Amino acid sequence: MAHPYHHALSSAGKWGGSPEDYLPVHAWFDESKAFLADQRHRALRHHAEGIFLAERVFGPTLTNADGRVIPVRWVGEQHVKEDLRRIPTAADWLRAIRPEPWMLVGNKSDTTGPEPEPGSGAPVAARNTLADFDRALDGCRT
C-alpha cells in the first residue's frame, strides 16, 4: 500500500473504530520511508521481529473508537502481509543483503590483536560471498 492511512482504513474495516485508531502503528512501520523512499525501507521493520517491536513501542493492545481491544500484533501482521503477502523474518531480509567489503572488515584502529586469518571462522574476517557472510552470522548467534 502506498500510505499508512490506507493501511489504517483497512484496519478500521477489519476491526472497527476509525482509521485514526490504527494510524500511529502503521505510520511507525513506514517511518523509514523518510530516508529510503523505495521498497528497501521495509527491511527495517516489515518482519516478525518488527511486529514484536511494535508491541514494545505501542503496548500489547490498543482500544479503538468502538471500545474494542485489538492486539497490536494483529495490526502489525496486517500491515506486513498487505505489503509483502507474508511475514518474513529479519534474517530473511538480512540474507538478501549483498555484503560489501566495508561491511566485513574489522575496525582497523582496534589494537586488541591481529586480524583473523581467512578461513579461520572468525566472524570479523574479511569475506565477500553470501555463504561466507551467513557463516559469519552463524558464528555470532547464541
C-alpha positions as a Markdown table, in Angstrom:
| # | Residue | x | y | z |
|---|---|---|---|---|
| 1 | Met | 0.0 | 0.0 | 0.0 |
| 2 | Ala | 1.2 | 3.5 | -0.8 |
| 3 | His | 0.4 | 5.3 | 2.5 |
| 4 | Pro | 0.0 | 4.3 | 6.2 |
| 5 | Tyr | -3.5 | 5.9 | 6.0 |
| 6 | His | -4.6 | 3.2 | 3.6 |
| 7 | His | -3.4 | 0.5 | 6.0 |
| 8 | Ala | -5.4 | 2.3 | 8.7 |
| 9 | Leu | -8.5 | 2.3 | 6.6 |
| 10 | Ser | -8.0 | -1.4 | 6.1 |
| 11 | Ser | -7.6 | -2.0 | 9.9 |
| 12 | Ala | -10.8 | 0.0 | 10.6 |
| 13 | Gly | -12.7 | -2.1 | 8.0 |
| 14 | Lys | -11.4 | -5.2 | 9.7 |
| 15 | Trp | -11.8 | -4.5 | 13.4 |
| 16 | Gly | -14.0 | -1.4 | 13.6 |
| 17 | Gly | -13.2 | 2.0 | 15.0 |
| 18 | Ser | -11.7 | 4.8 | 13.0 |
| 19 | Pro | -8.5 | 4.9 | 10.8 |
| 20 | Glu | -7.0 | 7.3 | 13.4 |
| 21 | Asp | -7.0 | 4.4 | 16.0 |
| 22 | Tyr | -4.5 | 2.5 | 13.9 |
| 23 | Leu | -2.6 | 5.2 | 12.1 |
| 24 | Pro | 0.2 | 5.6 | 14.6 |
| 25 | Val | 1.1 | 1.9 | 14.3 |
| 26 | His | 1.0 | 1.9 | 10.5 |
| 27 | Ala | 3.0 | 5.2 | 10.4 |
| 28 | Trp | 5.6 | 3.7 | 12.6 |
| 29 | Phe | 6.1 | 0.7 | 10.3 |
| 30 | Asp | 6.7 | 3.1 | 7.4 |
| 31 | Glu | 8.8 | 5.8 | 9.1 |
| 32 | Ser | 11.9 | 4.6 | 7.3 |
| 33 | Lys | 10.5 | 5.9 | 4.0 |
| 34 | Ala | 11.8 | 9.3 | 5.3 |
| 35 | Phe | 15.3 | 8.3 | 4.3 |
| 36 | Leu | 14.8 | 5.5 | 1.8 |
| 37 | Ala | 11.8 | 6.0 | -0.3 |
| 38 | Asp | 11.6 | 2.7 | -2.0 |
| 39 | Gln | 10.7 | -0.9 | -1.0 |
| 40 | Arg | 14.0 | -1.4 | 0.7 |
| 41 | His | 12.8 | 0.7 | 3.6 |
| 42 | Arg | 10.7 | -2.3 | 4.6 |
| 43 | Ala | 13.8 | -4.3 | 5.7 |
| 44 | Leu | 13.9 | -2.3 | 8.9 |
| 45 | Arg | 10.5 | -3.1 | 10.4 |
| 46 | His | 8.5 | -5.3 | 8.0 |
| 47 | His | 9.3 | -8.6 | 9.6 |
| 48 | Ala | 8.3 | -10.8 | 12.5 |
| 49 | Glu | 10.8 | -9.1 | 14.8 |
| 50 | Gly | 9.5 | -5.7 | 13.8 |
| 51 | Ile | 5.9 | -6.8 | 14.7 |
| 52 | Phe | 7.1 | -7.7 | 18.2 |
| 53 | Leu | 9.0 | -4.5 | 18.5 |
| 54 | Ala | 5.8 | -2.6 | 17.6 |
| 55 | Glu | 4.2 | -4.3 | 20.7 |
| 56 | Arg | 7.0 | -2.9 | 22.8 |
| 57 | Val | 6.6 | 0.6 | 21.4 |
| 58 | Phe | 2.7 | 0.7 | 21.5 |
| 59 | Gly | 1.9 | -1.8 | 24.1 |
| 60 | Pro | 0.3 | -5.2 | 23.6 |
| 61 | Thr | -3.2 | -3.8 | 22.7 |
| 62 | Leu | -4.9 | -0.7 | 21.5 |
| 63 | Thr | -8.5 | 0.3 | 22.1 |
| 64 | Asn | -10.3 | 1.6 | 19.1 |
| 65 | Ala | -13.1 | 4.2 | 19.0 |
| 66 | Asp | -15.7 | 1.4 | 19.2 |
| 67 | Gly | -14.2 | 0.3 | 22.5 |
| 68 | Arg | -12.9 | -2.9 | 21.1 |
| 69 | Val | -9.4 | -4.0 | 22.3 |
| 70 | Ile | -7.2 | -5.1 | 19.4 |
| 71 | Pro | -3.8 | -6.7 | 19.7 |
| 72 | Val | -1.1 | -4.5 | 18.3 |
| 73 | Arg | 0.4 | -7.7 | 16.9 |
| 74 | Trp | -2.6 | -8.1 | 14.7 |
| 75 | Val | -2.2 | -4.6 | 13.3 |
| 76 | Gly | 1.5 | -5.2 | 12.6 |
| 77 | Glu | 0.8 | -8.6 | 10.9 |
| 78 | Gln | -1.9 | -7.0 | 8.8 |
| 79 | His | 0.5 | -4.2 | 7.7 |
| 80 | Val | 3.3 | -6.5 | 6.8 |
| 81 | Lys | 1.0 | -9.0 | 5.0 |
| 82 | Glu | -0.6 | -6.2 | 3.0 |
| 83 | Asp | 2.8 | -5.0 | 1.8 |
| 84 | Leu | 4.6 | -8.3 | 1.4 |
| 85 | Arg | 1.9 | -11.0 | 1.2 |
| 86 | Arg | 3.8 | -12.9 | 4.0 |
| 87 | Ile | 5.7 | -12.2 | 7.2 |
| 88 | Pro | 9.4 | -12.7 | 6.7 |
| 89 | Thr | 11.9 | -12.8 | 9.5 |
| 90 | Ala | 14.6 | -10.2 | 9.9 |
| 91 | Ala | 17.1 | -12.9 | 8.8 |
| 92 | Asp | 15.2 | -13.2 | 5.5 |
| 93 | Trp | 15.9 | -9.6 | 4.8 |
| 94 | Leu | 19.5 | -9.7 | 6.0 |
| 95 | Arg | 20.3 | -12.7 | 3.9 |
| 96 | Ala | 19.2 | -10.7 | 0.9 |
| 97 | Ile | 21.8 | -8.0 | 1.5 |
| 98 | Arg | 24.8 | -8.4 | -0.7 |
| 99 | Pro | 27.8 | -7.9 | 1.5 |
| 100 | Glu | 30.2 | -5.2 | 0.5 |
| 101 | Pro | 33.8 | -5.2 | 1.6 |
| 102 | Trp | 33.3 | -2.2 | 4.0 |
| 103 | Met | 30.7 | -4.4 | 5.9 |
| 104 | Leu | 33.1 | -7.2 | 6.5 |
| 105 | Val | 36.3 | -5.5 | 7.7 |
| 106 | Gly | 37.0 | -5.1 | 11.4 |
| 107 | Asn | 37.9 | -1.8 | 12.9 |
| 108 | Lys | 41.4 | -1.0 | 11.6 |
| 109 | Ser | 42.1 | 1.2 | 14.6 |
| 110 | Asp | 41.4 | -1.7 | 17.0 |
| 111 | Thr | 44.7 | -2.6 | 18.7 |
| 112 | Thr | 43.4 | -5.6 | 20.6 |
| 113 | Gly | 45.0 | -8.1 | 18.4 |
| 114 | Pro | 45.8 | -9.2 | 14.8 |
| 115 | Glu | 43.2 | -9.6 | 12.1 |
| 116 | Pro | 41.8 | -13.1 | 12.0 |
| 117 | Glu | 43.2 | -15.4 | 9.3 |
| 118 | Pro | 40.9 | -16.1 | 6.3 |
| 119 | Gly | 39.1 | -19.4 | 6.7 |
| 120 | Ser | 39.5 | -19.3 | 10.5 |
| 121 | Gly | 35.8 | -19.0 | 11.0 |
| 122 | Ala | 36.2 | -15.7 | 12.9 |
| 123 | Pro | 33.1 | -13.5 | 12.3 |
| 124 | Val | 35.2 | -10.4 | 11.6 |
| 125 | Ala | 37.4 | -11.9 | 8.9 |
| 126 | Ala | 37.2 | -10.1 | 5.5 |
| 127 | Arg | 34.9 | -12.2 | 3.3 |
| 128 | Asn | 33.0 | -11.4 | 0.1 |
| 129 | Thr | 30.5 | -14.1 | -0.6 |
| 130 | Leu | 27.0 | -14.5 | 0.8 |
| 131 | Ala | 27.8 | -18.0 | 2.0 |
| 132 | Asp | 30.8 | -16.6 | 4.0 |
| 133 | Phe | 28.5 | -13.9 | 5.4 |
| 134 | Asp | 25.9 | -16.4 | 6.5 |
| 135 | Arg | 28.7 | -18.5 | 8.2 |
| 136 | Ala | 29.9 | -15.4 | 9.9 |
| 137 | Leu | 26.4 | -14.6 | 11.1 |
| 138 | Asp | 26.1 | -18.1 | 12.4 |
| 139 | Gly | 29.2 | -17.6 | 14.5 |
| 140 | Cys | 27.7 | -14.5 | 16.1 |
| 141 | Arg | 24.4 | -16.2 | 17.1 |
| 142 | Thr | 23.9 | -17.5 | 20.6 |
